[in-house]
Amino acid sequence: MHRRRFLEASALALAATALPARAAEAGGNRTCAVFTKSLEALAPEELADQLAAIGVTAIEAPIRPGGHIEPRDVADKLPGFVAALKKRGIDLAILSSGIGQADAESEAVLRAAAALGIKRYRLTHYRYDLKKPLGPQLDDIKAKLKDLAAMNREIGIQGQYQNHRGNNFVGAPVWDIVAALEGIDPAHLGLAFDFAHATVEGANAWELNLRRAAPHVVTVYFKDYRLDGRQWSACPLGEGVVDPKAGRLVRELLPAGTPVSLHVEYIGGGGDRVAKTFAAMKADLATLAKWLP
């Protein structure tokens, strides 16, 4: 069956009944989360029910402007969000934040998260001003990371910075964020290594970059892209440029407990987007389980 028809059929099945699945087995005993970026409109209970139906046991949730919960509402709404997930056996494993520096608002969000047992959060992305020298900008970012690491240590939560594709993104070439993380204990702040972004920016060097970054890697992200002309387009895992070899290297180079987060970003708009997103998650989790037995 053509993959598009398969996804449409799966989406309809999901809308009608719970899908029996064992998606949580992806990656063996390691934490395997799914990113819920495109599902913010769902009420916490509905989100939890549909995630549980496809076997998900952990998520990476956007708790940031435009996410499931706005930062100003964290104290009031995050406890109920976490409780709804726990009721269905789902852990909020990674809080995807808008945090980029140690300040009062960031501290309030992280203390609220830590009090609920959330152990990890993702930072916002830093960007270079290409009209200015890059070295001093990277020095400034390293200072911010050191301050955040100190705050994380005090609160008892781990930060992680994701490498992202893009001409002005800090971390796009990987070596720059690795340099900025030197001297920082990964227990307090490390790198979320994104295989898709690393491959887009370094088609022949992503493995080299992973090996160099490995001492700082605290989480790995899986998604995929294909190249259409000069445009990179998100696609199902295993149908783009990301090498399945990445799974073997995770097992070889990183600690056994290194968490995994799956990002599904190729479902377009439309009234059935939610159902198709859950079906795509299930399919990509099955692929990931083969890569990370």
Secondary structure, 3 states (H helix, E strand, C coil): CCHHHHHHHHHHHHHHCCCCCCHHHCCCCCCEEEECHHHCCCCHHHHHHHHHHCCCCEEEEECCCCCCCCHHHHHHHHHHHHHHHHHCCCEEEEEECCCCCCCHHHHHHHHHHHHCCCCEEECCCCECCCCCCHHHHHHHHHHHHHHHHHHHHHHCCEEEEECCCCCCECCCCCHHHHHHHCCCCCCCEEEEEEHHHHHHHCCCCHHHHHHHHHHHEEEEEECEEEEECCEEEEECCCCCCCCCHHHHHHHHHCCCCCCEEECCCCCCCCCCHHHHHHHHHHHHHHHHHHHCC
